[in-house]
């Protein structure tokens, strides 16, 4: 029988304390106030003094309210009925659909046993050349999208959600503006991708504690689908908001702050979520792409800084484009050799020439005279940015490779590319000869 208590020791913001025994960390409780019932979660135990974070906030809570411990951690319903649905950070429906309570599974469990994992060796196609061709996303990879405020990172996530070659998309939003929430909903509906998408959405107006639950809810559901043999892509935005919610709760609990006020376990908390990425040896997979905004474009900020030690590279979004020099997929070499034999050579050549283009742009801005080679580089850079880097471009990897050859042939002679002769003989456009 669940224990019921009716004496609250203290109320500090949305955190209440009560004396109780036999209670576990992260256990859920139900509080009955004059405004109705609300969930709360145990987040600190000091002897028999138990602190709970109230989902609905501390407003309306009085010291005589009844608290009933539920005897379990937070759970989420899992079934195919989740597909096409939108839920809050407490797991409640926010799309006016029916509540789901069948097949409840716990959230926030441990990462997968390494013996059940296989080496990441399959490409996950997105239809975006700067990803597929230059920094290939690999199934079971965990990658952040580093971005400054104002960049179209949510638009990028929505495009990936619509175009990615995945069986199931799980989209987790944290601290979203309501406009962003509506944007995701409308874009996926109009794009016909909502039927394979599950959304867990937390807006800036929702309780802080729900923000912390979004990654766990998203990843718990993703893991269950992966165990059924599905390739699942988890898209999270924004992990900096997630970390900020951790900081807010830690301050309320008077924890000793670490770097810039964030709690000392920031790294382990981030790692526990990212490490959910997995390719099961005998089943499906979970791949994670997570937006991480950088306040003031500061990559040394605690959140992106800690993230970089956990993940396998990053995509760097700047100026509305995925920057080739700030971006890195450390696992791309696992798949580049299996796509098309010209992939690696063409990728390396195009990036090398784009780097030369950047140097030429700087020379031009300083008033240096432009040589014929410089003019070729300027023409190439303009085409590369327009046809390859523009995020609105939606083409397959094979089409992107063919387009890359056309751009090179339009701007350079064969001998100027630095590509092996045998590849030039096979792939150089015949019309350019």
Phi, psi and omega in degrees: 000133180291136182282143181238133179234147184230024178224109178268128183286318181205157178229116179234101185063238179262009179254127176242154177236143180215148176273123182207158177233160180070022182260144181252153176297137182073005177293145179272149174224159178242124181253129178257112179246178179291345177268355182124199183258149178216148175278153174217156183232135177289121179234003176199135178230121178233092187067238177262004179268114186249127176260137180232139174267117182277125183300317184276001182090172185275352182297129178087355179276131177241162185295342180263006181291153184272135179238124179240117178282134188271347176081010178208161176281176181297141181233161177225141177289140178230124173188174176295345178293346177289332185299132181083004184256160179234131183230161177272179178290350174260006179084004180274147180294134175237023178241018181066013176273175181290149174291146180245130182225006181275152174052059182287134177234144180290153176254163174072025179286181181289163176288168187290143175305127181304331181292342179267358180266154171239159180297134179299118185214016179235137178282140172251108185283139179239346184080005180252115186304320182294343174263301187299318186270317190259330177218072190303132174277130184250140178305132182080006177283154173239117184224135172270155169252102179282132184207154171265163179299139179099345177283154184279055184288325177292323176297321177296316178298318180298320179295317178297318179301323181281329190256341188294142179275069180231151180287322182224138174248127173245118184250120179246118180252134182233125179065031183286146164292152182297328177298322179293320176301313179294325179299311179300314182300311183291318182298315181289326175296311182293328181277356178074019182256356184296331184294338177250014184244142171239130181243130170246112190240129174239122177264167182298338180274351182277163180303143183300319184298330179293331177300321181290340183272342185302308180299320182294318177298313182299314185285328177296315178294317180300317180298320179295318177295321178298322178293340175272005178094010181269144169271115187248133174251120179259123179247122183239137176207119014230130183292339174291322174296322176300313179295323179296324177293323174300316181297317181299315180291322179297321178294319178300324180275002178061037174287150177291120184286156174251219184301122178054033175087353180286150180295156184294339181263023181304313182300311183294326178293317177294316182298322181299330178277312182296328182288358174288345177296132186199148167243107183291142181297327185234023182207216183270209185208162173232123176243139186239125168240123186227123175291134174229105180282145182249104179304126180067021182056036184260103181288346177272359174305143187307323184289303176296327180297311178293323181299321182299333179279345185261320191270176185251053182115200177192156166256132182251111183265119181210135179065028180075013181221156172279112184289130181289333184271335177268351184260150182202130170244106185289345182258002185297331180293343178289340185236340184301328180283351182255353185277290176209145191294342178269359188301302186295316182296317180292318178301310182297317182295316183293321178290321178298316179291326177293325175297319177296323176300317179299320177296321180293320177301319179294318177299317181296319180295337180267003174088013178289151176289137182269128175277174177298323177295318177299319179296322177296318180295320179296318177296317180297313182299320179297316180291320180300313181293322183284318188263339183248317188273339180298125185289348178281348179290128180230094180221159179287167178301315181298320176294323178294320178295315178298320178296322178300316177298319180296319179296316179298315181294330180284338187247336188225164167277159181307316186290346184271352185276336182076016180265146181304145184300319183297326176287320177299318180298325184273322190248344181298129182306129183296329181292342182270353183273000000 
